[in-house]
Amino acid sequence: MRRNNPIRVLITGLAAALFAGPVQAHLNATGLGPVYDGVLHFLTSPEDLVPVIALSLLAGLRGADFGRRTVFTLSCAWILGSLAGMGIVSILNLHPAWSALSFMLLGGLVLSNARLPLWVLTTLAGMTGAVHGLINGSGVGWSGAGIVALLGITATVFVLSALLAAFVTSLKAHWARISVRVAGSWIAATGILMAGWAWQAGGPLF
């Protein structure tokens, strides 16, 4: 048979199709489905993602000790809050203005390069993790898949906050640290816009 013979190509293709293994596009059958769901939920939820980013930037501006304490406190508080909130239905749905408040507060702290003491930043990280963890856990029934999904969220929080805090800590150039503060101003400005939308919608701000 000659090279590139169409019949040979057809036979090879049919053989590959007939003996192909199962494809698991969404990882549901591999045991990684709930983890994937947790990671995707966090990365597509700005009300969770942005405060973690802002807190990590703030910790990075303060230095390595602040970064390490923030990363571990935030992650531990997040998973404990998630587990505590499991089974609680609909009573922890935060009004959008509360998300706006966290954007403005954390973004403003980054913008001003606030020199918070270590215990204050640790407390702020703990409160942020506990509140967002409770919200994530609320409505999730006690099940293995639910717990694994919450672990996926917490793992993403840990990795993202550790990477961002370490990156900002490594910045030495003045202009680079200024750019971090500019990012904080964008976060604060987004919070102001969110508060304006909540007010325009006619509901109470808080």
DRENDO-1510 file (C-alpha; in Angstrom, 1 decimal, always signed):
<recs>
REC; n; res; u; v; w
REC; 1; MET; +0.0; +0.0; +0.0 .
REC; 2; ARG; +1.3; +3.5; -0.8 .
REC; 3; ARG; +1.9; +6.0; +1.9 .
REC; 4; ASN; -1.1; +8.3; +2.6 .
REC; 5; ASN; -3.4; +5.7; +1.1 .
REC; 6; PRO; -7.0; +6.8; +2.0 .
REC; 7; ILE; -8.1; +3.2; +2.8 .
REC; 8; ARG; -5.2; +2.8; +5.2 .
REC; 9; VAL; -6.1; +6.0; +6.9 .
REC; 10; LEU; -9.7; +5.0; +7.2 .
REC; 11; ILE; -8.9; +1.6; +8.7 .
REC; 12; THR; -6.6; +3.2; +11.3 .
REC; 13; GLY; -9.2; +5.8; +12.2 .
REC; 14; LEU; -11.9; +3.1; +12.6 .
REC; 15; ALA; -9.6; +1.0; +14.8 .
REC; 16; ALA; -8.9; +4.0; +17.0 .
REC; 17; ALA; -12.6; +4.8; +17.4 .
REC; 18; LEU; -13.6; +1.2; +18.2 .
REC; 19; PHE; -11.0; +0.7; +20.9 .
REC; 20; ALA; -11.0; +4.1; +22.5 .
REC; 21; GLY; -11.4; +4.4; +26.2 .
REC; 22; PRO; -14.1; +6.3; +28.0 .
REC; 23; VAL; -13.8; +10.1; +28.1 .
REC; 24; GLN; -14.6; +12.0; +31.3 .
REC; 25; ALA; -15.0; +15.6; +30.2 .
REC; 26; HIS; -16.2; +17.0; +33.5 .
REC; 27; LEU; -14.2; +14.8; +35.9 .
REC; 28; ASN; -17.4; +13.6; +37.6 .
REC; 29; ALA; -16.4; +9.9; +37.5 .
REC; 30; THR; -12.9; +10.5; +38.7 .
REC; 31; GLY; -13.6; +11.8; +42.1 .
REC; 32; LEU; -12.4; +15.3; +41.1 .
REC; 33; GLY; -15.8; +16.6; +40.1 .
REC; 34; PRO; -16.6; +18.3; +43.5 .
REC; 35; VAL; -13.1; +19.8; +43.7 .
REC; 36; TYR; -13.5; +21.2; +40.2 .
REC; 37; ASP; -16.9; +22.6; +41.1 .
REC; 38; GLY; -15.5; +24.3; +44.2 .
REC; 39; VAL; -12.5; +25.8; +42.3 .
REC; 40; LEU; -14.8; +27.1; +39.5 .
REC; 41; HIS; -17.3; +28.5; +41.9 .
REC; 42; PHE; -14.7; +30.6; +43.7 .
REC; 43; LEU; -13.0; +31.8; +40.5 .
REC; 44; THR; -16.3; +32.9; +39.0 .
REC; 45; SER; -17.6; +34.6; +42.2 .
REC; 46; PRO; -16.3; +38.2; +42.3 .
REC; 47; GLU; -17.8; +38.7; +45.8 .
REC; 48; ASP; -15.5; +36.0; +47.1 .
REC; 49; LEU; -12.5; +36.4; +44.7 .
REC; 50; VAL; -11.9; +40.2; +44.9 .
REC; 51; PRO; -11.8; +40.5; +48.8 .
REC; 52; VAL; -9.2; +37.6; +48.8 .
REC; 53; ILE; -7.1; +39.5; +46.2 .
REC; 54; ALA; -7.3; +42.8; +48.1 .
REC; 55; LEU; -6.4; +41.1; +51.4 .
REC; 56; SER; -3.5; +39.4; +49.8 .
REC; 57; LEU; -2.2; +42.6; +48.2 .
REC; 58; LEU; -2.4; +44.3; +51.5 .
REC; 59; ALA; -0.6; +41.6; +53.3 .
REC; 60; GLY; +2.1; +41.5; +50.6 .
REC; 61; LEU; +2.7; +45.3; +51.0 .
REC; 62; ARG; +3.3; +44.7; +54.7 .
REC; 63; GLY; +5.9; +42.0; +54.3 .
REC; 64; ALA; +6.6; +38.3; +54.5 .
REC; 65; ASP; +5.5; +37.8; +58.1 .
REC; 66; PHE; +2.2; +39.5; +57.5 .
REC; 67; GLY; +1.7; +37.5; +54.3 .
REC; 68; ARG; +2.3; +34.2; +56.0 .
REC; 69; ARG; -0.1; +35.0; +58.8 .
REC; 70; THR; -2.8; +36.3; +56.5 .
REC; 71; VAL; -2.6; +33.2; +54.2 .
REC; 72; PHE; -3.0; +30.7; +56.9 .
REC; 73; THR; -5.5; +32.6; +59.0 .
REC; 74; LEU; -7.7; +33.3; +56.0 .
REC; 75; SER; -7.7; +29.7; +54.8 .
REC; 76; CYS; -8.3; +28.2; +58.2 .
REC; 77; ALA; -11.1; +30.6; +58.9 .
REC; 78; TRP; -12.6; +29.9; +55.5 .
REC; 79; ILE; -12.9; +26.2; +55.9 .
REC; 80; LEU; -14.1; +26.4; +59.5 .
REC; 81; GLY; -16.7; +28.9; +58.5 .
REC; 82; SER; -17.7; +26.7; +55.6 .
REC; 83; LEU; -18.2; +23.7; +57.8 .
REC; 84; ALA; -20.1; +25.7; +60.4 .
REC; 85; GLY; -22.4; +27.1; +57.7 .
REC; 86; MET; -23.3; +23.7; +56.1 .
REC; 87; GLY; -27.0; +23.1; +56.3 .
REC; 88; ILE; -28.0; +26.7; +57.0 .
REC; 89; VAL; -30.4; +27.7; +54.3 .
REC; 90; SER; -30.9; +31.2; +52.9 .
REC; 91; ILE; -30.4; +33.1; +56.1 .
REC; 92; LEU; -26.8; +34.1; +55.2 .
REC; 93; ASN; -27.5; +35.7; +51.8 .
REC; 94; LEU; -25.6; +38.9; +52.0 .
REC; 95; HIS; -27.1; +42.0; +50.4 .
REC; 96; PRO; -24.9; +43.2; +47.5 .
REC; 97; ALA; -24.1; +46.3; +49.6 .
REC; 98; TRP; -22.2; +44.2; +52.1 .
REC; 99; SER; -20.0; +43.0; +49.2 .
REC; 100; ALA; -19.6; +46.6; +48.2 .
REC; 101; LEU; -18.5; +47.5; +51.7 .
REC; 102; SER; -15.8; +44.8; +51.7 .
REC; 103; PHE; -14.5; +46.1; +48.3 .
REC; 104; MET; -14.3; +49.6; +49.6 .
REC; 105; LEU; -12.7; +48.8; +52.9 .
REC; 106; LEU; -10.1; +46.4; +51.7 .
REC; 107; GLY; -9.4; +48.3; +48.5 .
REC; 108; GLY; -9.1; +51.5; +50.5 .
REC; 109; LEU; -6.6; +49.9; +52.8 .
REC; 110; VAL; -4.5; +48.8; +49.9 .
REC; 111; LEU; -4.7; +52.2; +48.2 .
REC; 112; SER; -3.6; +54.0; +51.4 .
REC; 113; ASN; -0.9; +51.4; +52.1 .
REC; 114; ALA; -2.3; +51.2; +55.6 .
REC; 115; ARG; +0.4; +50.2; +58.1 .
REC; 116; LEU; -1.9; +47.9; +60.2 .
REC; 117; PRO; -0.4; +46.0; +63.1 .
REC; 118; LEU; +0.0; +42.3; +62.6 .
REC; 119; TRP; -2.9; +41.4; +65.0 .
REC; 120; VAL; -5.2; +43.8; +63.2 .
REC; 121; LEU; -4.5; +42.3; +59.8 .
REC; 122; THR; -4.8; +38.8; +61.3 .
REC; 123; THR; -8.2; +39.6; +62.7 .
REC; 124; LEU; -9.3; +41.1; +59.4 .
REC; 125; ALA; -8.2; +37.9; +57.6 .
REC; 126; GLY; -10.0; +35.8; +60.1 .
REC; 127; MET; -13.2; +37.8; +59.8 .
REC; 128; THR; -13.1; +37.8; +56.0 .
REC; 129; GLY; -12.5; +34.0; +55.9 .
REC; 130; ALA; -15.2; +33.2; +58.4 .
REC; 131; VAL; -17.9; +35.3; +56.8 .
REC; 132; HIS; -17.3; +34.2; +53.3 .
REC; 133; GLY; -16.9; +30.6; +54.5 .
REC; 134; LEU; -20.3; +30.8; +56.2 .
REC; 135; ILE; -21.8; +32.1; +53.0 .
REC; 136; ASN; -20.2; +29.3; +50.9 .
REC; 137; GLY; -21.3; +26.6; +53.3 .
REC; 138; SER; -24.8; +27.8; +53.7 .
REC; 139; GLY; -27.3; +25.8; +51.7 .
REC; 140; VAL; -24.8; +22.9; +51.3 .
REC; 141; GLY; -26.1; +19.8; +52.9 .
REC; 142; TRP; -23.9; +17.5; +54.9 .
REC; 143; SER; -22.5; +15.2; +52.2 .
REC; 144; GLY; -19.1; +14.0; +51.1 .
REC; 145; ALA; -19.4; +15.9; +47.8 .
REC; 146; GLY; -20.3; +19.1; +49.5 .
REC; 147; ILE; -17.4; +18.9; +51.9 .
REC; 148; VAL; -15.0; +18.1; +49.0 .
REC; 149; ALA; -16.3; +21.1; +47.1 .
REC; 150; LEU; -15.7; +23.4; +50.1 .
REC; 151; LEU; -12.2; +22.0; +50.4 .
REC; 152; GLY; -11.6; +22.8; +46.7 .
REC; 153; ILE; -12.7; +26.4; +47.4 .
REC; 154; THR; -10.4; +26.7; +50.5 .
REC; 155; ALA; -7.5; +25.2; +48.6 .
REC; 156; THR; -8.0; +27.8; +45.9 .
REC; 157; VAL; -8.1; +30.5; +48.5 .
REC; 158; PHE; -4.8; +29.3; +50.0 .
REC; 159; VAL; -3.0; +29.0; +46.7 .
REC; 160; LEU; -4.2; +32.3; +45.3 .
REC; 161; SER; -3.5; +34.3; +48.4 .
REC; 162; ALA; -0.1; +32.7; +48.9 .
REC; 163; LEU; +1.0; +33.5; +45.3 .
REC; 164; LEU; -0.3; +37.1; +45.4 .
REC; 165; ALA; +1.2; +37.9; +48.8 .
REC; 166; ALA; +4.5; +36.4; +47.9 .
REC; 167; PHE; +4.6; +38.2; +44.6 .
REC; 168; VAL; +3.8; +41.6; +46.2 .
REC; 169; THR; +6.3; +41.0; +49.0 .
REC; 170; SER; +9.0; +40.4; +46.4 .
REC; 171; LEU; +8.4; +43.8; +44.7 .
REC; 172; LYS; +11.1; +46.3; +45.6 .
REC; 173; ALA; +10.8; +49.0; +43.0 .
REC; 174; HIS; +8.8; +52.0; +44.1 .
REC; 175; TRP; +6.7; +52.1; +40.9 .
REC; 176; ALA; +5.8; +48.4; +41.2 .
REC; 177; ARG; +4.4; +48.9; +44.7 .
REC; 178; ILE; +2.6; +52.0; +43.5 .
REC; 179; SER; +0.9; +49.8; +40.8 .
REC; 180; VAL; -0.3; +47.5; +43.6 .
REC; 181; ARG; -1.9; +50.5; +45.4 .
REC; 182; VAL; -3.5; +51.5; +42.1 .
REC; 183; ALA; -5.1; +48.1; +41.9 .
REC; 184; GLY; -6.5; +48.7; +45.4 .
REC; 185; SER; -8.0; +52.0; +44.1 .
REC; 186; TRP; -9.8; +50.0; +41.3 .
REC; 187; ILE; -11.2; +47.6; +43.9 .
REC; 188; ALA; -12.4; +50.4; +46.1 .
REC; 189; ALA; -13.9; +52.2; +43.0 .
REC; 190; THR; -15.7; +49.0; +42.1 .
REC; 191; GLY; -17.2; +48.9; +45.6 .
REC; 192; ILE; -18.4; +52.4; +45.3 .
REC; 193; LEU; -20.1; +51.5; +42.0 .
REC; 194; MET; -21.7; +48.5; +43.6 .
REC; 195; ALA; -23.1; +50.6; +46.4 .
REC; 196; GLY; -24.5; +53.1; +43.9 .
REC; 197; TRP; -26.2; +50.3; +42.0 .
REC; 198; ALA; -27.7; +48.9; +45.2 .
REC; 199; TRP; -29.0; +52.4; +46.2 .
REC; 200; GLN; -30.4; +53.0; +42.7 .
REC; 201; ALA; -32.2; +49.7; +42.9 .
REC; 202; GLY; -34.2; +51.1; +45.8 .
REC; 203; GLY; -33.2; +48.7; +48.5 .
REC; 204; PRO; -31.6; +49.5; +51.8 .
REC; 205; LEU; -27.8; +49.9; +51.6 .
REC; 206; PHE; -27.1; +47.8; +54.7 .
</recs>
